[in-house]
Amino acid sequence: MRYLVALALLLLSVLPAEQFVSVFRGAQAFALEQRLTLNEAITLALQRHPLLTAARQRIEVARGGLVSAKALPNPSLTAVPFGVPESKPLLLQQPIELPFKRTVRIKTAESEINAALADYRTVELDVIFAVKVAYVDLQAAVAVYRLTEEAVATAQTLHDLAQKQFTLGAVPFVHVTRTEIERQRIEQELVQAQAEVAAKQVALNVALGREPSVPVLPADDLAYQPVTVSLEALKALALQRRSEIVAAQSRLVARRFAVKSAQAQWLPDFLLLAHFGESERALRVTAPRLAVGIALPFFDFGRIRGEIRAAKAQVTEQEALLEQTKRVILAEVETAVKKLTASQIVVEGFQKRIVPAAEDLLKRVQASYAEGGSTLLEVLDAQQTWRTTRKELVKAIADYLKALAELERAVGGTLPVTGETANGKGTNGEG
């Protein structure tokens, strides 16, 4: 009878190590949820995310600034309610700027548009990164849920067999009690795993920019594919790609043109004047008298000097921000590469050594139990070790994928991958 128990355990609790991550296939518990691939999730987020909507409006604000910068100064109509009795004039003025003033104003506005466009790309990258992390977290949560479901089924089978053995008088009642405790404990793990799936669904929906309550599940399997990267090459790539650098450079250009714009206030403006006067004697409006004038800023109480000083300070500030942005980006790339390398080592350690060792241990203990050499507690402990290592491998793969997403964010886009999948296998080890 003990041999039958061990055989049942071998059939129900030991899956081939290379198949354990494929926990989404044939799923029934989440049949009603919307299933999205990662690419579909990213596309959905880029279409509707509120942060991208806000970023697009900032671009429109900058474009409105360009329209304003290109426009000529507005004319003004001045009423003069005093003067000689015969004349109550109206004065129409049209300022005419020197071309330099308008040019620097346009260049400033164009640079602000470039900065807004770069900011939009930054928000895009942030949204994509958030979706990737949330998607992987949900993949891992569902994987753990499936593994826990398997453990519940195994624990129930073991408990049923122990009950039958006790009925036949082959084992003491303590075996029934112990297997029942184990079954209930794993059922509690299943409740927690289900709550974790629900929490990660909410997080993914938030990352997608939609209502948190929308049912959703990942359509992709949790996949591990090692890559080979070069730190120095990625640093150079990040300095070329990162939109934060483009935005900072564009704002630096805008600040430099702002200095010129402030200095241009010392330049004169020409005025096209039209003077209308009323003749009380003739009871009619006289014909307009045209004139050309010039406005000379011959004295400054400090306003122009203050604006020039502030504009120059903003240039220095933006130069410092640009340099710091570059340093932060290089640090992000280096940190992400180290995380990716470490997580890759962890995953391969689980795949090549820890998980196979735990599987082998369980098989040996079950075989020993069938021959009377091991106890039920040793079988339960071996099962727990096997189950824990599988969950830890799921977490390790998820950490690796999030580290990969972080590195892609750090370099400003998809990695120039040079490595290939180890041994020609995907995440679940299937060749």
ChimeraX attribute file (.defattr): number of C-alpha atoms within 10 A of each C-alpha:
attribute: neighborCount
match mode: 1-to-1
recipient: residues
	/A:1	14
	/A:2	19
	/A:3	15
	/A:4	11
	/A:5	18
	/A:6	22
	/A:7	15
	/A:8	17
	/A:9	22
	/A:10	16
	/A:11	10
	/A:12	16
	/A:13	22
	/A:14	19
	/A:15	12
	/A:16	9
	/A:17	18
	/A:18	17
	/A:19	12
	/A:20	19
	/A:21	24
	/A:22	18
	/A:23	20
	/A:24	19
	/A:25	10
	/A:26	8
	/A:27	9
	/A:28	8
	/A:29	8
	/A:30	13
	/A:31	10
	/A:32	10
	/A:33	12
	/A:34	12
	/A:35	16
	/A:36	16
	/A:37	14
	/A:38	17
	/A:39	13
	/A:40	13
	/A:41	21
	/A:42	21
	/A:43	13
	/A:44	16
	/A:45	24
	/A:46	21
	/A:47	13
	/A:48	13
	/A:49	18
	/A:50	14
	/A:51	17
	/A:52	22
	/A:53	13
	/A:54	13
	/A:55	20
	/A:56	16
	/A:57	14
	/A:58	18
	/A:59	20
	/A:60	15
	/A:61	14
	/A:62	21
	/A:63	18
	/A:64	13
	/A:65	18
	/A:66	20
	/A:67	12
	/A:68	14
	/A:69	20
	/A:70	14
	/A:71	10
	/A:72	12
	/A:73	13
	/A:74	9
	/A:75	14
	/A:76	12
	/A:77	13
	/A:78	12
	/A:79	12
	/A:80	12
	/A:81	10
	/A:82	9
	/A:83	9
	/A:84	8
	/A:85	10
	/A:86	12
	/A:87	18
	/A:88	17
	/A:89	21
	/A:90	17
	/A:91	17
	/A:92	18
	/A:93	20
	/A:94	18
	/A:95	19
	/A:96	18
	/A:97	15
	/A:98	13
	/A:99	8
	/A:100	13
	/A:101	18
	/A:102	18
	/A:103	15
	/A:104	21
	/A:105	21
	/A:106	21
	/A:107	20
	/A:108	26
	/A:109	25
	/A:110	21
	/A:111	22
	/A:112	25
	/A:113	25
	/A:114	21
	/A:115	27
	/A:116	25
	/A:117	22
	/A:118	23
	/A:119	23
	/A:120	24
	/A:121	20
	/A:122	22
	/A:123	20
	/A:124	19
	/A:125	20
	/A:126	17
	/A:127	20
	/A:128	25
	/A:129	23
	/A:130	22
	/A:131	27
	/A:132	23
	/A:133	22
	/A:134	22
	/A:135	31
	/A:136	27
	/A:137	26
	/A:138	26
	/A:139	27
	/A:140	28
	/A:141	25
	/A:142	25
	/A:143	25
	/A:144	27
	/A:145	24
	/A:146	23
	/A:147	22
	/A:148	24
	/A:149	17
	/A:150	20
	/A:151	23
	/A:152	22
	/A:153	16
	/A:154	22
	/A:155	26
	/A:156	19
	/A:157	19
	/A:158	25
	/A:159	21
	/A:160	16
	/A:161	21
	/A:162	27
	/A:163	21
	/A:164	15
	/A:165	19
	/A:166	16
	/A:167	12
	/A:168	10
	/A:169	10
	/A:170	13
	/A:171	16
	/A:172	13
	/A:173	14
	/A:174	11
	/A:175	20
	/A:176	20
	/A:177	14
	/A:178	15
	/A:179	23
	/A:180	19
	/A:181	14
	/A:182	20
	/A:183	21
	/A:184	14
	/A:185	13
	/A:186	22
	/A:187	19
	/A:188	14
	/A:189	18
	/A:190	21
	/A:191	12
	/A:192	14
	/A:193	21
	/A:194	18
	/A:195	14
	/A:196	19
	/A:197	21
	/A:198	20
	/A:199	15
	/A:200	24
	/A:201	26
	/A:202	21
	/A:203	21
	/A:204	28
	/A:205	21
	/A:206	19
	/A:207	24
	/A:208	26
	/A:209	20
	/A:210	16
	/A:211	11
	/A:212	18
	/A:213	12
	/A:214	14
	/A:215	15
	/A:216	20
	/A:217	24
	/A:218	24
	/A:219	16
	/A:220	16
	/A:221	19
	/A:222	25
	/A:223	20
	/A:224	22
	/A:225	18
	/A:226	23
	/A:227	17
	/A:228	14
	/A:229	16
	/A:230	11
	/A:231	16
	/A:232	12
	/A:233	10
	/A:234	22
	/A:235	20
	/A:236	13
	/A:237	18
	/A:238	24
	/A:239	20
	/A:240	13
	/A:241	15
	/A:242	22
	/A:243	22
	/A:244	22
	/A:245	24
	/A:246	22
	/A:247	24
	/A:248	23
	/A:249	21
	/A:250	23
	/A:251	25
	/A:252	25
	/A:253	20
	/A:254	26
	/A:255	24
	/A:256	19
	/A:257	22
	/A:258	24
	/A:259	21
	/A:260	18
	/A:261	22
	/A:262	22
	/A:263	17
	/A:264	17
	/A:265	16
	/A:266	15
	/A:267	14
	/A:268	15
	/A:269	16
	/A:270	16
	/A:271	18
	/A:272	15
	/A:273	20
	/A:274	17
	/A:275	17
	/A:276	19
	/A:277	18
	/A:278	17
	/A:279	15
	/A:280	13
	/A:281	9
	/A:282	9
	/A:283	8
	/A:284	10
	/A:285	14
	/A:286	15
	/A:287	11
	/A:288	15
	/A:289	11
	/A:290	12
	/A:291	11
	/A:292	12
	/A:293	14
	/A:294	12
	/A:295	12
	/A:296	12
	/A:297	12
	/A:298	8
	/A:299	8
	/A:300	10
	/A:301	7
	/A:302	9
	/A:303	10
	/A:304	17
	/A:305	15
	/A:306	13
	/A:307	17
	/A:308	20
	/A:309	14
	/A:310	14
	/A:311	21
	/A:312	18
	/A:313	14
	/A:314	19
	/A:315	20
	/A:316	14
	/A:317	13
	/A:318	21
	/A:319	18
	/A:320	13
	/A:321	16
	/A:322	21
	/A:323	13
	/A:324	13
	/A:325	17
	/A:326	18
	/A:327	12
	/A:328	13
	/A:329	20
	/A:330	21
	/A:331	14
	/A:332	19
	/A:333	25
	/A:334	18
	/A:335	16
	/A:336	23
	/A:337	22
	/A:338	15
	/A:339	19
	/A:340	25
	/A:341	17
	/A:342	14
	/A:343	21
	/A:344	22
	/A:345	15
	/A:346	17
	/A:347	24
	/A:348	17
	/A:349	14
	/A:350	20
	/A:351	22
	/A:352	11
	/A:353	11
	/A:354	18
	/A:355	23
	/A:356	18
	/A:357	17
	/A:358	22
	/A:359	22
	/A:360	15
	/A:361	17
	/A:362	25
	/A:363	21
	/A:364	15
	/A:365	22
	/A:366	29
	/A:367	20
	/A:368	17
	/A:369	19
	/A:370	18
	/A:371	12
	/A:372	12
	/A:373	10
	/A:374	15
	/A:375	15
	/A:376	18
	/A:377	12
	/A:378	15
	/A:379	22
	/A:380	19
	/A:381	14
	/A:382	21
	/A:383	25
	/A:384	17
	/A:385	18
	/A:386	23
	/A:387	21
	/A:388	17
	/A:389	20
	/A:390	25
	/A:391	22
	/A:392	18
	/A:393	22
	/A:394	26
	/A:395	20
	/A:396	23
	/A:397	27
	/A:398	25
	/A:399	23
	/A:400	26
	/A:401	24
	/A:402	24
	/A:403	23
	/A:404	26
	/A:405	23
	/A:406	23
	/A:407	26
	/A:408	22
	/A:409	23
	/A:410	30
	/A:411	24
	/A:412	24
	/A:413	17
	/A:414	12
	/A:415	18
	/A:416	14
	/A:417	11
	/A:418	9
	/A:419	11
	/A:420	12
	/A:421	13
	/A:422	14
	/A:423	9
	/A:424	10
	/A:425	16
	/A:426	17
	/A:427	23
	/A:428	19
	/A:429	19
	/A:430	11
	/A:431	9
